[in-house]
Amino acid sequence: MSDQALEALSASLGTRQAEPELDLRSIKEVDEAKAKEEKLEKCGEDDETIPSEYRLKPATDKDGKPLLPEPEEKPKVR
């Protein structure tokens, strides 16, 4: 590769911008014991918190009646 091609490529990249510094004042220290006491319920953690569009619906036939599982045939023992 020629130096001219590398210089053209590096010129097209531009200069590196400095990353913004983190504002450490916005970060709050949390007491671990207190955080465990205030445990919030998260979405999907319990059946009541799952949105209705994501819940499993029972299988139904074309008339809307629930499908029942086929009874298992037990082998006859002589």
C-alpha positions in Angstrom: 0.0 0.0 0.0 1.3 3.4 -0.7 1.7 6.1 1.9 -0.6 8.4 -0.2 -3.5 5.9 0.1 -3.1 5.6 3.9 -2.9 9.4 4.3 -6.1 9.8 2.3 -7.8 7.2 4.4 -6.7 8.7 7.7 -7.8 12.2 6.5 -11.3 10.9 5.8 -11.6 9.5 9.4 -11.3 12.9 11.1 -10.0 13.6 14.5 -10.8 11.7 17.7 -13.1 13.5 20.0 -12.5 13.5 23.8 -15.0 11.3 25.7 -17.2 13.3 28.1 -16.3 13.0 31.7 -18.7 11.2 34.0 -20.6 13.4 36.5 -20.0 11.4 39.7 -22.3 13.6 41.7 -25.3 12.1 40.0 -24.4 8.6 41.2 -25.8 7.7 44.6 -24.4 5.1 46.9 -27.0 2.6 48.0 -26.9 0.6 51.2 -27.2 -3.1 50.2 -29.4 -4.1 53.2 -31.8 -1.2 52.5 -31.9 -2.1 48.8 -32.9 -5.6 49.6 -35.7 -4.3 51.9 -37.1 -2.1 49.2 -37.2 -4.8 46.5 -39.6 -3.6 43.9 -41.7 -6.0 41.9 -40.5 -6.2 38.3 -42.7 -6.6 35.3 -43.0 -10.4 34.4 -41.8 -11.5 37.8 -45.2 -12.6 38.9 -48.2 -13.9 36.8 -50.2 -10.8 37.6 -47.5 -8.5 36.2 -47.4 -10.2 32.8 -49.2 -8.1 30.2 -52.3 -9.9 28.8 -51.1 -9.9 25.2 -48.1 -12.0 26.4 -50.0 -14.6 28.4 -50.5 -18.1 27.1 -54.0 -18.7 25.8 -55.6 -22.1 26.0 -55.8 -24.0 22.8 -59.2 -23.8 21.1 -60.8 -25.5 18.1 -62.3 -23.6 15.2 -65.6 -23.1 17.2 -63.7 -21.6 20.1 -64.2 -24.6 22.4 -61.1 -25.6 24.5 -59.2 -28.6 23.2 -58.8 -31.4 25.7 -55.7 -33.6 25.6 -56.2 -37.1 24.1 -56.6 -39.8 26.8 -53.6 -42.0 27.0 -54.2 -45.6 26.1 -52.7 -47.9 28.7 -51.3 -51.2 27.4 -53.3 -54.2 28.5 -51.4 -56.5 30.8 -52.3 -60.2 30.7 
